[in-house]
Structure formats: C-alpha cells, structure tokens
Amino acid sequence: MSKWKNLIPRPKSNFAQVKCASCGNEQIIFLSPATPVTCNVCSAILAVSRGGKAEIKGEIISILE
C-alpha cells in the first residue's frame, strides 16, 4: 500500500496566511512568488522573491496545504 502513495506527487510549494506588519491585514499568499507580493490594504511588501522560496516580511499565521 505504501508504494501507491508515491504515485501522486505532492507540490513542493504551499500557500500561507500572512499578517501585514504595517496594518495588521491578513491575506493568503503563495510561498514561491515570481514577483514581490504587496498588502491589499496598505501596499506594504509582504514577500520578496528569492528564486525559490520567498523572503516573508510579515508574520506567518498558518501554512495552508
């Protein structure tokens, strides 16, 4: 039964709920973005692309799978 688990690959990246350090707004972002992610309320930068995983500037509330 365990060999069947490997037939369906899991994604290497996830989404996360991040709290903005400036205004406290919570929004869901992709953890591997190609462009900088900004807050929808105050336009502060929440995440900066670093080629793979993003550098998160806000507080991570939870990881969504």
Biopython code that builds the backbone (N, CA, C, O; Angstrom):
import numpy as np
from Bio.PDB.StructureBuilder import StructureBuilder

atoms = [
    (1, "MET", "N", (0.820, -1.201, 0.000)),
    (1, "MET", "CA", (0.000, 0.000, 0.000)),
    (1, "MET", "C", (0.862, 1.263, 0.000)),
    (1, "MET", "O", (0.459, 2.274, -0.574)),
    (2, "SER", "N", (2.028, 1.229, 0.624)),
    (2, "SER", "CA", (2.855, 2.441, 0.715)),
    (2, "SER", "C", (3.435, 2.849, -0.638)),
    (2, "SER", "O", (3.713, 4.029, -0.853)),
    (3, "LYS", "N", (3.625, 1.889, -1.561)),
    (3, "LYS", "CA", (4.166, 2.267, -2.858)),
    (3, "LYS", "C", (3.172, 3.098, -3.674)),
    (3, "LYS", "O", (3.591, 3.823, -4.576)),
    (4, "TRP", "N", (1.877, 3.016, -3.387)),
    (4, "TRP", "CA", (0.865, 3.784, -4.096)),
    (4, "TRP", "C", (0.886, 5.253, -3.690)),
    (4, "TRP", "O", (0.444, 6.101, -4.466)),
    (5, "LYS", "N", (1.375, 5.576, -2.520)),
    (5, "LYS", "CA", (1.429, 6.968, -2.077)),
    (5, "LYS", "C", (2.403, 7.784, -2.928)),
    (5, "LYS", "O", (2.220, 8.992, -3.083)),
    (6, "ASN", "N", (3.420, 7.151, -3.473)),
    (6, "ASN", "CA", (4.418, 7.858, -4.263)),
    (6, "ASN", "C", (3.959, 8.120, -5.696)),
    (6, "ASN", "O", (4.608, 8.886, -6.409)),
    (7, "LEU", "N", (2.868, 7.511, -6.134)),
    (7, "LEU", "CA", (2.394, 7.721, -7.495)),
    (7, "LEU", "C", (1.783, 9.105, -7.699)),
    (7, "LEU", "O", (1.807, 9.635, -8.810)),
    (8, "ILE", "N", (1.244, 9.686, -6.647)),
    (8, "ILE", "CA", (0.659, 11.016, -6.732)),
    (8, "ILE", "C", (1.607, 11.986, -6.026)),
    (8, "ILE", "O", (1.652, 12.018, -4.796)),
    (9, "PRO", "N", (2.366, 12.778, -6.793)),
    (9, "PRO", "CA", (3.352, 13.664, -6.165)),
    (9, "PRO", "C", (2.696, 14.824, -5.417)),
    (9, "PRO", "O", (1.652, 15.328, -5.832)),
    (10, "ARG", "N", (3.305, 15.235, -4.332)),
    (10, "ARG", "CA", (2.851, 16.384, -3.555)),
    (10, "ARG", "C", (3.558, 17.630, -4.076)),
    (10, "ARG", "O", (4.720, 17.545, -4.474)),
    (11, "PRO", "N", (2.900, 18.771, -4.086)),
    (11, "PRO", "CA", (3.568, 20.005, -4.525)),
    (11, "PRO", "C", (4.651, 20.410, -3.534)),
    (11, "PRO", "O", (4.534, 20.168, -2.333)),
    (12, "LYS", "N", (5.702, 21.025, -4.052)),
    (12, "LYS", "CA", (6.821, 21.436, -3.208)),
    (12, "LYS", "C", (6.608, 22.810, -2.585)),
    (12, "LYS", "O", (7.356, 23.212, -1.694)),
    (13, "SER", "N", (5.594, 23.528, -3.049)),
    (13, "SER", "CA", (5.321, 24.849, -2.502)),
    (13, "SER", "C", (3.890, 24.908, -2.003)),
    (13, "SER", "O", (3.035, 24.142, -2.449)),
    (14, "ASN", "N", (3.634, 25.809, -1.088)),
    (14, "ASN", "CA", (2.327, 25.934, -0.457)),
    (14, "ASN", "C", (1.890, 27.391, -0.454)),
    (14, "ASN", "O", (2.585, 28.281, -0.944)),
    (15, "PHE", "N", (0.724, 27.593, 0.111)),
    (15, "PHE", "CA", (0.210, 28.926, 0.375)),
    (15, "PHE", "C", (0.288, 29.170, 1.877)),
    (15, "PHE", "O", (0.302, 28.223, 2.664)),
    (16, "ALA", "N", (0.339, 30.423, 2.271)),
    (16, "ALA", "CA", (0.391, 30.765, 3.685)),
    (16, "ALA", "C", (-0.496, 31.967, 3.958)),
    (16, "ALA", "O", (-0.660, 32.841, 3.107)),
    (17, "GLN", "N", (-1.063, 32.000, 5.150)),
    (17, "GLN", "CA", (-1.812, 33.168, 5.596)),
    (17, "GLN", "C", (-0.821, 34.045, 6.342)),
    (17, "GLN", "O", (-0.236, 33.629, 7.342)),
    (18, "VAL", "N", (-0.639, 35.269, 5.846)),
    (18, "VAL", "CA", (0.384, 36.178, 6.374)),
    (18, "VAL", "C", (-0.287, 37.436, 6.906)),
    (18, "VAL", "O", (-1.216, 37.962, 6.294)),
    (19, "LYS", "N", (0.192, 37.913, 8.056)),
    (19, "LYS", "CA", (-0.308, 39.140, 8.666)),
    (19, "LYS", "C", (0.663, 40.271, 8.352)),
    (19, "LYS", "O", (1.866, 40.147, 8.583)),
    (20, "CYS", "N", (0.139, 41.370, 7.828)),
    (20, "CYS", "CA", (0.951, 42.532, 7.476)),
    (20, "CYS", "C", (1.491, 43.187, 8.741)),
    (20, "CYS", "O", (0.760, 43.365, 9.714)),
    (21, "ALA", "N", (2.770, 43.543, 8.725)),
    (21, "ALA", "CA", (3.391, 44.184, 9.885)),
    (21, "ALA", "C", (2.938, 45.636, 10.037)),
    (21, "ALA", "O", (2.955, 46.169, 11.147)),
    (22, "SER", "N", (2.536, 46.281, 8.949)),
    (22, "SER", "CA", (2.144, 47.687, 8.997)),
    (22, "SER", "C", (0.709, 47.891, 9.474)),
    (22, "SER", "O", (0.465, 48.663, 10.402)),
    (23, "CYS", "N", (-0.248, 47.198, 8.837)),
    (23, "CYS", "CA", (-1.657, 47.485, 9.120)),
    (23, "CYS", "C", (-2.395, 46.336, 9.810)),
    (23, "CYS", "O", (-3.510, 46.530, 10.294)),
    (24, "GLY", "N", (-1.797, 45.150, 9.866)),
    (24, "GLY", "CA", (-2.452, 44.028, 10.527)),
    (24, "GLY", "C", (-3.397, 43.248, 9.639)),
    (24, "GLY", "O", (-4.066, 42.333, 10.120)),
    (25, "ASN", "N", (-3.477, 43.578, 8.353)),
    (25, "ASN", "CA", (-4.332, 42.849, 7.420)),
    (25, "ASN", "C", (-3.788, 41.442, 7.222)),
    (25, "ASN", "O", (-2.576, 41.251, 7.117)),
    (26, "GLU", "N", (-4.681, 40.452, 7.172)),
    (26, "GLU", "CA", (-4.282, 39.077, 6.919)),
    (26, "GLU", "C", (-4.712, 38.702, 5.512)),
    (26, "GLU", "O", (-5.856, 38.937, 5.124)),
    (27, "GLN", "N", (-3.794, 38.118, 4.746)),
    (27, "GLN", "CA", (-4.135, 37.651, 3.409)),
    (27, "GLN", "C", (-3.328, 36.403, 3.087)),
    (27, "GLN", "O", (-2.304, 36.129, 3.713)),
    (28, "ILE", "N", (-3.805, 35.654, 2.102)),
    (28, "ILE", "CA", (-3.178, 34.409, 1.694)),
    (28, "ILE", "C", (-2.255, 34.691, 0.518)),
    (28, "ILE", "O", (-2.654, 35.321, -0.461)),
    (29, "ILE", "N", (-1.005, 34.213, 0.625)),
    (29, "ILE", "CA", (-0.020, 34.432, -0.431)),
    (29, "ILE", "C", (0.620, 33.103, -0.813)),
    (29, "ILE", "O", (0.595, 32.145, -0.041)),
    (30, "PHE", "N", (1.197, 33.058, -2.017)),
    (30, "PHE", "CA", (1.938, 31.916, -2.499)),
    (30, "PHE", "C", (3.351, 32.013, -1.954)),
    (30, "PHE", "O", (3.943, 33.092, -1.976)),
    (31, "LEU", "N", (3.912, 30.900, -1.462)),
    (31, "LEU", "CA", (5.229, 30.944, -0.838)),
    (31, "LEU", "C", (6.389, 30.937, -1.833)),
    (31, "LEU", "O", (7.541, 31.088, -1.428)),
    (32, "SER", "N", (6.111, 30.767, -3.113)),
    (32, "SER", "CA", (7.153, 30.823, -4.138)),
    (32, "SER", "C", (6.742, 31.789, -5.246)),
    (32, "SER", "O", (6.554, 31.366, -6.387)),
    (33, "PRO", "N", (6.600, 33.080, -4.932)),
    (33, "PRO", "CA", (6.128, 34.031, -5.947)),
    (33, "PRO", "C", (7.253, 34.422, -6.907)),
    (33, "PRO", "O", (8.432, 34.346, -6.562)),
    (34, "ALA", "N", (6.878, 34.835, -8.099)),
    (34, "ALA", "CA", (7.851, 35.310, -9.090)),
    (34, "ALA", "C", (8.073, 36.816, -8.965)),
    (34, "ALA", "O", (9.107, 37.329, -9.394)),
    (35, "THR", "N", (7.112, 37.521, -8.384)),
    (35, "THR", "CA", (7.197, 38.967, -8.204)),
    (35, "THR", "C", (6.938, 39.301, -6.739)),
    (35, "THR", "O", (6.393, 38.468, -6.015)),
    (36, "PRO", "N", (7.313, 40.494, -6.282)),
    (36, "PRO", "CA", (7.021, 40.872, -4.895)),
    (36, "PRO", "C", (5.516, 40.900, -4.630)),
    (36, "PRO", "O", (4.734, 41.317, -5.484)),
    (37, "VAL", "N", (5.124, 40.455, -3.447)),
    (37, "VAL", "CA", (3.716, 40.423, -3.048)),
    (37, "VAL", "C", (3.473, 41.590, -2.107)),
    (37, "VAL", "O", (4.202, 41.759, -1.129)),
    (38, "THR", "N", (2.443, 42.407, -2.394)),
    (38, "THR", "CA", (2.137, 43.559, -1.557)),
    (38, "THR", "C", (0.813, 43.362, -0.837)),
    (38, "THR", "O", (-0.026, 42.563, -1.253)),
    (39, "CYS", "N", (0.640, 44.108, 0.253)),
    (39, "CYS", "CA", (-0.596, 44.075, 1.028)),
    (39, "CYS", "C", (-1.709, 44.740, 0.220)),
    (39, "CYS", "O", (-1.488, 45.754, -0.444)),
    (40, "ASN", "N", (-2.893, 44.166, 0.283)),
    (40, "ASN", "CA", (-4.030, 44.720, -0.453)),
    (40, "ASN", "C", (-4.556, 46.008, 0.169)),
    (40, "ASN", "O", (-5.231, 46.780, -0.511)),
    (41, "VAL", "N", (-4.264, 46.260, 1.443)),
    (41, "VAL", "CA", (-4.799, 47.425, 2.139)),
    (41, "VAL", "C", (-3.826, 48.602, 2.102)),
    (41, "VAL", "O", (-4.193, 49.702, 1.690)),
    (42, "CYS", "N", (-2.578, 48.368, 2.537)),
    (42, "CYS", "CA", (-1.636, 49.491, 2.673)),
    (42, "CYS", "C", (-0.486, 49.459, 1.670)),
    (42, "CYS", "O", (0.353, 50.359, 1.683)),
    (43, "SER", "N", (-0.422, 48.460, 0.811)),
    (43, "SER", "CA", (0.612, 48.310, -0.225)),
    (43, "SER", "C", (2.017, 48.085, 0.319)),
    (43, "SER", "O", (2.992, 48.319, -0.395)),
    (44, "ALA", "N", (2.144, 47.642, 1.554)),
    (44, "ALA", "CA", (3.454, 47.273, 2.095)),
    (44, "ALA", "C", (3.871, 45.935, 1.493)),
    (44, "ALA", "O", (3.016, 45.127, 1.127)),
    (45, "ILE", "N", (5.169, 45.697, 1.388)),
    (45, "ILE", "CA", (5.664, 44.450, 0.803)),
    (45, "ILE", "C", (5.560, 43.327, 1.834)),
    (45, "ILE", "O", (6.094, 43.438, 2.938)),
    (46, "LEU", "N", (4.869, 42.246, 1.465)),
    (46, "LEU", "CA", (4.703, 41.083, 2.343)),
    (46, "LEU", "C", (5.722, 39.995, 2.059)),
    (46, "LEU", "O", (6.160, 39.308, 2.982)),
    (47, "ALA", "N", (6.112, 39.822, 0.791)),
    (47, "ALA", "CA", (7.063, 38.777, 0.420)),
    (47, "ALA", "C", (7.863, 39.215, -0.800)),
    (47, "ALA", "O", (7.342, 39.859, -1.710)),
    (48, "VAL", "N", (9.148, 38.849, -0.794)),
    (48, "VAL", "CA", (10.052, 39.176, -1.888)),
    (48, "VAL", "C", (10.580, 37.864, -2.454)),
    (48, "VAL", "O", (10.996, 36.984, -1.701)),
    (49, "SER", "N", (10.567, 37.732, -3.769)),
    (49, "SER", "CA", (11.047, 36.525, -4.429)),
    (49, "SER", "C", (12.562, 36.405, -4.268)),
    (49, "SER", "O", (13.294, 37.381, -4.430)),
    (50, "ARG", "N", (13.017, 35.196, -3.947)),
    (50, "ARG", "CA", (14.447, 34.928, -3.813)),
    (50, "ARG", "C", (14.875, 33.771, -4.707)),
    (50, "ARG", "O", (15.846, 33.078, -4.402)),
    (51, "GLY", "N", (14.160, 33.558, -5.804)),
    (51, "GLY", "CA", (14.499, 32.497, -6.727)),
    (51, "GLY", "C", (13.773, 31.199, -6.445)),
    (51, "GLY", "O", (13.415, 30.485, -7.382)),
    (52, "GLY", "N", (13.549, 30.875, -5.203)),
    (52, "GLY", "CA", (12.808, 29.684, -4.812)),
    (52, "GLY", "C", (11.737, 30.087, -3.830)),
    (52, "GLY", "O", (10.703, 30.636, -4.210)),
    (53, "LYS", "N", (11.987, 29.813, -2.570)),
    (53, "LYS", "CA", (11.070, 30.247, -1.522)),
    (53, "LYS", "C", (11.201, 31.758, -1.330)),
    (53, "LYS", "O", (12.265, 32.339, -1.544)),
    (54, "ALA", "N", (10.107, 32.371, -0.926)),
    (54, "ALA", "CA", (10.095, 33.824, -0.747)),
    (54, "ALA", "C", (10.647, 34.215, 0.621)),
    (54, "ALA", "O", (10.618, 33.432, 1.570)),
    (55, "GLU", "N", (11.145, 35.428, 0.695)),
    (55, "GLU", "CA", (11.519, 36.016, 1.981)),
    (55, "GLU", "C", (10.271, 36.732, 2.497)),
    (55, "GLU", "O", (9.840, 37.728, 1.917)),
    (56, "ILE", "N", (9.694, 36.225, 3.588)),
    (56, "ILE", "CA", (8.447, 36.750, 4.131)),
    (56, "ILE", "C", (8.764, 37.922, 5.049)),
    (56, "ILE", "O", (9.556, 37.789, 5.982)),
    (57, "LYS", "N", (8.145, 39.070, 4.785)),
    (57, "LYS", "CA", (8.360, 40.275, 5.592)),
    (57, "LYS", "C", (7.336, 40.403, 6.711)),
    (57, "LYS", "O", (7.593, 41.102, 7.691)),
    (58, "GLY", "N", (6.174, 39.744, 6.595)),
    (58, "GLY", "CA", (5.137, 39.792, 7.615)),
    (58, "GLY", "C", (5.225, 38.586, 8.538)),
    (58, "GLY", "O", (6.215, 37.854, 8.530)),
    (59, "GLU", "N", (4.189, 38.391, 9.324)),
    (59, "GLU", "CA", (4.123, 37.270, 10.267)),
    (59, "GLU", "C", (3.291, 36.158, 9.651)),
    (59, "GLU", "O", (2.165, 36.392, 9.212)),
    (60, "ILE", "N", (3.842, 34.941, 9.615)),
    (60, "ILE", "CA", (3.103, 33.798, 9.074)),
    (60, "ILE", "C", (2.146, 33.311, 10.146)),
    (60, "ILE", "O", (2.567, 32.926, 11.237)),
    (61, "ILE", "N", (0.843, 33.329, 9.832)),
    (61, "ILE", "CA", (-0.202, 32.866, 10.744)),
    (61, "ILE", "C", (-0.339, 31.349, 10.637)),
    (61, "ILE", "O", (-0.315, 30.642, 11.645)),
    (62, "SER", "N", (-0.483, 30.851, 9.396)),
    (62, "SER", "CA", (-0.603, 29.408, 9.187)),
    (62, "SER", "C", (-0.186, 29.048, 7.769)),
    (62, "SER", "O", (-0.233, 29.875, 6.858)),
    (63, "ILE", "N", (0.226, 27.784, 7.604)),
    (63, "ILE", "CA", (0.565, 27.246, 6.300)),
    (63, "ILE", "C", (-0.639, 26.446, 5.811)),
    (63, "ILE", "O", (-1.144, 25.579, 6.524)),
    (64, "LEU", "N", (-1.094, 26.739, 4.600)),
    (64, "LEU", "CA", (-2.250, 26.043, 4.024)),
    (64, "LEU", "C", (-1.745, 24.960, 3.070)),
    (64, "LEU", "O", (-0.859, 25.201, 2.250)),
    (65, "GLU", "N", (-2.315, 23.786, 3.189)),
    (65, "GLU", "CA", (-1.901, 22.675, 2.325)),
    (65, "GLU", "C", (-3.018, 22.251, 1.420)),
    (65, "GLU", "O", (-2.851, 21.328, 0.623)),
]
sb = StructureBuilder()
sb.init_structure("model")
sb.init_model(0)
sb.init_chain("A")
sb.init_seg("    ")
for serial, (resi, resn, name, xyz) in enumerate(atoms, 1):
    if name == "N":
        sb.init_residue(resn, " ", resi, " ")
    sb.init_atom(name, np.array(xyz, "f"), 0.0, 1.0, " ", f" {name:<3s}", serial, name[0])
structure = sb.get_structure()
